[in-house]
């Protein structure tokens, strides 16, 4: 188990011998100057941080969590 503050947090999943590594990163200046290239740099940095913690990067999320536009009850 690695506490937050390192390159990535490694958390133990209760009831087993597995864990999950989490990382969040970014560079606002790069993303402001060139959003596409800035996004590439952020993904590469997160993958490096996870790898340095002994994890294998498997997935990512962009955290743009919008409601379903076909369902007005949750969209607005």
MARZADO-112328 format. One record per residue (C-alpha): residue in three letters; chain; x, y, z. Coordinates in pm, 1 decimal, decimal comma. Example, Ala and Ser with C-alpha at 12.3 -4.5 7.8 and 13.67 -1.06 7.14 Angstrom:
<sites>
site code ala&unit A&u 1230,0&v -450,0&w 780,0
site code ser&unit A&u 1367,0&v -106,0&w 714,0
</sites>
This chain:
<sites>
site code unk&unit A&u 0,0&v 0,0&w 0,0
site code unk&unit A&u 132,8&v 342,9&w -97,7
site code unk&unit A&u -33,7&v 648,3&w 47,6
site code unk&unit A&u -132,6&v 951,0&w -161,9
site code unk&unit A&u 152,7&v 1194,5&w -215,8
site code unk&unit A&u 371,2&v 951,5&w -407,4
site code unk&unit A&u 377,3&v 919,5&w -787,6
site code unk&unit A&u 57,5&v 716,4&w -759,8
site code unk&unit A&u -158,7&v 592,4&w -475,2
site code unk&unit A&u -173,2&v 213,0&w -441,9
site code unk&unit A&u -476,1&v 96,7&w -246,4
site code unk&unit A&u -548,4&v -250,3&w -111,7
site code unk&unit A&u -886,2&v -397,0&w -203,0
site code unk&unit A&u -1043,8&v -554,7&w 105,0
site code unk&unit A&u -1117,5&v -924,2&w 97,4
site code unk&unit A&u -839,2&v -1024,7&w -135,8
site code unk&unit A&u -477,7&v -993,9&w -229,2
site code unk&unit A&u -526,9&v -740,0&w -506,9
site code unk&unit A&u -493,2&v -365,1&w -520,5
site code unk&unit A&u -551,8&v -70,6&w -747,5
site code unk&unit A&u -316,4&v 211,4&w -838,5
site code unk&unit A&u -458,8&v 557,2&w -899,0
site code unk&unit A&u -297,7&v 869,2&w -1035,5
site code unk&unit A&u -413,5&v 1213,1&w -1140,0
site code unk&unit A&u -192,7&v 1467,5&w -1306,1
site code unk&unit A&u -188,6&v 1753,6&w -1548,7
site code unk&unit A&u -13,0&v 2061,6&w -1673,0
site code unk&unit A&u -250,6&v 2349,1&w -1730,9
site code unk&unit A&u 0,8&v 2551,6&w -1929,0
site code unk&unit A&u 58,5&v 2278,7&w -2187,9
site code unk&unit A&u -315,6&v 2214,1&w -2218,3
site code unk&unit A&u -386,3&v 2584,9&w -2260,4
site code unk&unit A&u -123,9&v 2629,1&w -2531,6
site code unk&unit A&u -216,5&v 2315,4&w -2727,0
site code unk&unit A&u -507,8&v 2110,5&w -2585,5
site code unk&unit A&u -442,7&v 1805,2&w -2804,4
site code unk&unit A&u -69,1&v 1786,3&w -2733,7
site code unk&unit A&u -129,1&v 1881,9&w -2368,9
site code unk&unit A&u -367,3&v 1586,5&w -2335,3
site code unk&unit A&u -105,9&v 1354,7&w -2482,1
site code unk&unit A&u 155,5&v 1480,8&w -2237,5
site code unk&unit A&u -79,7&v 1434,5&w -1940,7
site code unk&unit A&u -161,8&v 1073,9&w -2038,5
site code unk&unit A&u 208,7&v 995,4&w -2084,7
site code unk&unit A&u 294,1&v 1147,4&w -1745,6
site code unk&unit A&u 21,7&v 951,6&w -1566,8
site code unk&unit A&u 137,4&v 627,2&w -1731,6
site code unk&unit A&u 495,2&v 695,0&w -1621,1
site code unk&unit A&u 382,3&v 767,0&w -1264,3
site code unk&unit A&u 179,5&v 444,7&w -1249,5
site code unk&unit A&u 468,8&v 243,7&w -1394,3
site code unk&unit A&u 710,1&v 390,8&w -1137,8
site code unk&unit A&u 475,2&v 263,3&w -866,7
site code unk&unit A&u 487,2&v -89,2&w -1009,6
site code unk&unit A&u 143,3&v -77,4&w -1171,8
site code unk&unit A&u 39,0&v -145,9&w -1528,8
site code unk&unit A&u -178,1&v 130,5&w -1680,0
site code unk&unit A&u -499,7&v -33,9&w -1802,8
site code unk&unit A&u -760,0&v 241,0&w -1839,1
site code unk&unit A&u -825,2&v 610,7&w -1808,0
site code unk&unit A&u -1120,4&v 844,5&w -1775,2
site code unk&unit A&u -1157,8&v 1199,5&w -1896,3
site code unk&unit A&u -1396,9&v 1287,9&w -1612,0
site code unk&unit A&u -1639,3&v 1457,4&w -1848,5
site code unk&unit A&u -1944,0&v 1303,2&w -1686,8
site code unk&unit A&u -2252,5&v 1437,4&w -1860,2
site code unk&unit A&u -2608,8&v 1320,6&w -1813,0
site code unk&unit A&u -2782,3&v 1130,5&w -2091,3
site code unk&unit A&u -2934,0&v 1393,6&w -2327,3
site code unk&unit A&u -3213,3&v 1149,0&w -2412,4
site code unk&unit A&u -3326,2&v 1148,6&w -2048,4
site code unk&unit A&u -3430,5&v 1504,7&w -1948,7
site code unk&unit A&u -3460,2&v 1403,0&w -1582,8
site code unk&unit A&u -3083,3&v 1353,4&w -1548,4
site code unk&unit A&u -2957,6&v 1575,7&w -1830,1
site code unk&unit A&u -3026,4&v 1912,0&w -1666,7
</sites>
